[in-house]
């Protein structure tokens, strides 16, 4: 398995991966829109490739203050093979290289298995209230 930056020819498969992994995303988080918006800002979309096909992806962001991980996804049949761990570690290293000292992410509070995954990588639950405003 290799991890590399997103290329334009990855678009359709990445959209399908994110639609399959996150089927109930709101309209403003639709994969095609996310890709376009992200690439207008920077190119920190990473894909994991195995045997010539994309098996996972992660989008990272650095706002100059802290880093964020978004849309970490692995094909269902490839889960528990270390791909998610490799994607997260690769993304964290990329953020570290540009000066990031703290990485955040958000998951649904009911997603216990994903919370356990991130805790196994050293992430800890912080006493914060996540708020948002659609504009």
BALUMSE-566130 format. One record per residue: x, y, z of N, C-alpha, C in turn. Coordinates in steps of 0.02 Angstrom, whole numbers, padded with zeros to 5 digits. Example, Ala and Ser with C-alpha at 12.3 -4.5 7.8 and 13.67 -1.06 7.14 Angstrom:
residues 2
- 00660_-00284_00390_00615_-00225_00390_00660_-00165_00390 .
- 00642_-00112_00354_00684_-00053_00357_00645_00002_00394 .
This chain:
residues 135
- 00042_-00059_00000_00000_00000_00000_00044_00062_00000 .
- 00024_00112_-00038_00058_00176_-00039_00008_00231_-00024 .
- 00033_00285_00004_-00009_00344_00017_00021_00401_-00024 .
- -00022_00435_-00059_-00001_00490_-00102_-00054_00544_-00101 .
- -00037_00601_-00131_-00085_00655_-00137_-00136_00638_-00191 .
- -00194_00666_-00183_-00249_00660_-00230_-00228_00684_-00299 .
- -00252_00650_-00351_-00243_00671_-00420_-00312_00678_-00452 .
- -00320_00721_-00502_-00385_00730_-00533_-00419_00666_-00557 .
- -00380_00616_-00579_-00411_00554_-00602_-00437_00511_-00544 .
- -00425_00532_-00481_-00452_00497_-00422_-00524_00519_-00406 .
- -00545_00574_-00436_-00607_00608_-00416_-00668_00562_-00411 .
- -00685_00527_-00464_-00746_00487_-00463_-00745_00432_-00410 .
- -00688_00399_-00404_-00684_00346_-00353_-00687_00376_-00283 .
- -00653_00432_-00273_-00654_00463_-00207_-00725_00486_-00189 .
- -00761_00513_-00236_-00831_00532_-00223_-00871_00471_-00203 .
- -00863_00416_-00239_-00900_00354_-00221_-00880_00328_-00152 .
- -00815_00330_-00137_-00791_00307_-00071_-00823_00348_-00015 .
- -00821_00414_-00022_-00849_00457_00031_-00925_00452_00034 .
- -00958_00444_-00022_-01031_00435_-00021_-01050_00369_00013 .
- -01011_00317_00001_-01025_00252_00033_-01010_00255_00108 .
- -00955_00286_00126_-00934_00287_00196_-00975_00335_00238 .
- -00995_00391_00208_-01033_00442_00244_-01098_00456_00206 .
- -01146_00409_00206_-01205_00415_00163_-01254_00470_00184 .
- -01252_00491_00245_-01301_00540_00269_-01272_00610_00279 .
- -01222_00627_00241_-01192_00693_00245_-01241_00746_00222 .
- -01241_00804_00255_-01283_00859_00230_-01257_00885_00163 .
- -01299_00921_00128_-01283_00945_00061_-01217_00983_00058 .
- -01203_01024_00108_-01141_01064_00106_-01078_01022_00115 .
- -01086_00959_00134_-01029_00914_00142_-01028_00859_00089 .
- -01062_00868_00035_-01061_00818_-00019_-00990_00812_-00046 .
- -00967_00751_-00061_-00898_00741_-00081_-00874_00783_-00140 .
- -00913_00790_-00192_-00890_00830_-00249_-00877_00902_-00228 .
- -00921_00929_-00187_-00912_00997_-00163_-00851_01002_-00117 .
- -00843_00952_-00074_-00785_00952_-00028_-00720_00952_-00067 .
- -00715_00910_-00118_-00654_00906_-00158_-00640_00973_-00192 .
- -00690_01001_-00223_-00681_01065_-00258_-00660_01120_-00210 .
- -00694_01125_-00153_-00678_01177_-00104_-00608_01168_-00076 .
- -00591_01105_-00061_-00525_01092_-00033_-00470_01110_-00082 .
- -00477_01089_-00145_-00425_01102_-00194_-00418_01176_-00210 .
- -00470_01215_-00198_-00465_01287_-00207_-00422_01319_-00152 .
- -00415_01282_-00096_-00378_01307_-00038_-00308_01278_-00036 .
- -00302_01212_-00039_-00237_01178_-00041_-00248_01107_-00067 .
- -00196_01066_-00066_-00201_00999_-00095_-00191_00944_-00044 .
- -00209_00955_00018_-00198_00905_00070_-00255_00853_00073 .
- -00264_00820_00017_-00307_00761_00014_-00261_00703_-00001 .
- -00262_00653_00042_-00217_00596_00035_-00258_00534_00019 .
- -00232_00492_-00026_-00266_00429_-00042_-00218_00372_-00029 .
- -00246_00317_-00005_-00209_00254_00003_-00225_00211_-00057 .
- -00174_00187_-00088_-00182_00147_-00149_-00151_00078_-00139 .
- -00188_00028_-00159_-00163_-00041_-00153_-00183_-00079_-00215 .
- -00136_-00112_-00246_-00148_-00151_-00307_-00183_-00109_-00361 .
- -00163_-00046_-00366_-00189_-00003_-00419_-00257_00027_-00406 .
- -00284_00020_-00347_-00349_00050_-00332_-00347_00087_-00266 .
- -00388_00137_-00261_-00393_00176_-00199_-00431_00135_-00148 .
- -00402_00127_-00089_-00434_00089_-00035_-00452_00133_00025 .
- -00428_00196_00024_-00444_00241_00079_-00423_00312_00062 .
- -00447_00359_00103_-00430_00429_00092_-00438_00469_00156 .
- -00405_00526_00158_-00409_00571_00215_-00397_00642_00189 .
- -00433_00689_00216_-00423_00759_00200_-00396_00793_00264 .
- -00342_00831_00256_-00312_00866_00313_-00313_00941_00300 .
- -00311_00979_00354_-00312_01051_00348_-00271_01082_00404 .
- -00238_01136_00389_-00202_01174_00439_-00222_01247_00432 .
- -00248_01276_00485_-00272_01345_00482_-00221_01394_00511 .
- -00160_01370_00524_-00109_01413_00554_-00108_01409_00629 .
- -00160_01381_00658_-00165_01374_00731_-00167_01301_00751 .
- -00208_01262_00717_-00212_01190_00730_-00230_01155_00666 .
- -00218_01090_00667_-00235_01049_00610_-00300_01012_00621 .
- -00329_00990_00566_-00391_00953_00569_-00387_00893_00521 .
- -00420_00840_00539_-00430_00783_00495_-00503_00778_00479 .
- -00518_00767_00415_-00586_00761_00391_-00593_00699_00347 .
- -00650_00670_00348_-00670_00619_00299_-00619_00562_00292 .
- -00596_00537_00348_-00552_00478_00346_-00597_00418_00330 .
- -00581_00384_00275_-00623_00329_00252_-00580_00273_00224 .
- -00602_00212_00236_-00570_00152_00208_-00625_00107_00182 .
- -00613_00077_00124_-00662_00029_00097_-00679_-00023_00149 .
- -00743_-00040_00156_-00763_-00089_00208_-00723_-00154_00207 .
- -00709_-00179_00147_-00674_-00243_00143_-00599_-00238_00159 .
- -00575_-00176_00168_-00504_-00166_00183_-00493_-00141_00254 .
- -00546_-00135_00292_-00539_-00111_00361_-00504_-00163_00404 .
- -00472_-00140_00455_-00433_-00181_00502_-00368_-00207_00471 .
- -00347_-00176_00415_-00284_-00194_00382_-00230_-00142_00394 .
- -00243_-00092_00436_-00194_-00040_00451_-00196_00020_00404 .
- -00242_00020_00358_-00246_00074_00309_-00267_00139_00342 .
- -00318_00137_00384_-00340_00197_00418_-00285_00226_00462 .
- -00251_00183_00498_-00196_00205_00540_-00142_00238_00498 .
- -00124_00207_00442_-00072_00236_00399_-00094_00303_00371 .
- -00157_00310_00351_-00182_00374_00324_-00179_00428_00377 .
- -00201_00413_00438_-00201_00462_00492_-00129_00482_00508 .
- -00084_00433_00515_-00015_00449_00531_00018_00489_00475 .
- 00004_00473_00412_00032_00510_00356_00007_00583_00358 .
- -00057_00591_00370_-00087_00658_00373_-00058_00699_00430 .
- -00050_00668_00488_-00021_00702_00546_00051_00723_00530 .
- 00089_00680_00499_00158_00698_00481_00160_00755_00431 .
- 00114_00755_00383_00111_00810_00335_00094_00876_00370 .
- 00050_00873_00418_00033_00933_00457_00092_00956_00499 .
- 00125_00908_00531_00184_00924_00572_00237_00960_00530 .
- 00247_00937_00469_00299_00966_00425_00286_01039_00408 .
- 00223_01061_00413_00209_01131_00397_00198_01173_00461 .
- 00217_01145_00519_00217_01184_00580_00160_01170_00628 .
- 00117_01124_00613_00060_01109_00656_00083_01073_00719 .
- 00056_01093_00776_00074_01062_00840_00015_01026_00874 .
- -00045_01033_00847_-00103_01001_00876_-00152_00984_00819 .
- -00180_00923_00823_-00227_00901_00772_-00294_00884_00805 .
- -00347_00910_00776_-00414_00897_00800_-00453_00857_00748 .
- -00507_00827_00770_-00555_00796_00726_-00621_00792_00763 .
- -00673_00783_00725_-00740_00776_00754_-00771_00711_00728 .
- -00803_00676_00773_-00842_00617_00754_-00908_00620_00791 .
- -00955_00582_00768_-01019_00581_00804_-01010_00546_00871 .
- -01042_00573_00921_-01034_00546_00989_-01059_00474_00995 .
- -01102_00453_00950_-01128_00385_00951_-01083_00335_00916 .
- -01032_00358_00883_-00988_00314_00843_-00931_00287_00887 .
- -00948_00240_00930_-00901_00214_00980_-00841_00178_00948 .
- -00852_00141_00894_-00796_00104_00865_-00745_00152_00834 .
- -00769_00206_00804_-00722_00255_00775_-00687_00293_00831 .
- -00722_00307_00885_-00690_00340_00943_-00634_00295_00970 .
- -00647_00231_00975_-00596_00184_00999_-00536_00182_00952 .
- -00549_00185_00887_-00495_00186_00838_-00450_00246_00850 .
- -00478_00306_00855_-00438_00366_00864_-00403_00366_00932 .
- -00435_00341_00983_-00403_00336_01049_-00343_00290_01045 .
- -00347_00236_01005_-00290_00191_00998_-00231_00225_00965 .
- -00243_00280_00930_-00191_00318_00897_-00166_00377_00939 .
- -00192_00383_01000_-00169_00435_01046_-00215_00495_01052 .
- -00269_00497_01014_-00317_00552_01021_-00355_00543_01086 .
- -00375_00598_01117_-00413_00596_01179_-00474_00641_01172 .
- -00527_00621_01205_-00587_00661_01207_-00572_00724_01248 .
- -00589_00781_01221_-00579_00844_01255_-00647_00873_01275 .
- -00648_00909_01330_-00710_00939_01355_-00725_01002_01314 .
- -00756_00991_01257_-00774_01045_01212_-00845_01036_01189 .
- -00876_01089_01169_-00941_01087_01138_-00931_01110_01066 .
- -00948_01067_01019_-00941_01084_00949_-01003_01122_00927 .
- -00992_01179_00895_-01048_01220_00872_-01037_01236_00798 .
- -01090_01249_00763_-01084_01265_00693_-01139_01314_00672 .
- -01127_01348_00618_-01175_01394_00589_-01173_01387_00514 .
- -01227_01368_00483_-01230_01365_00410_-01245_01434_00383 .
- -01206_01455_00335_-01216_01521_00307_-01227_01518_00232 .
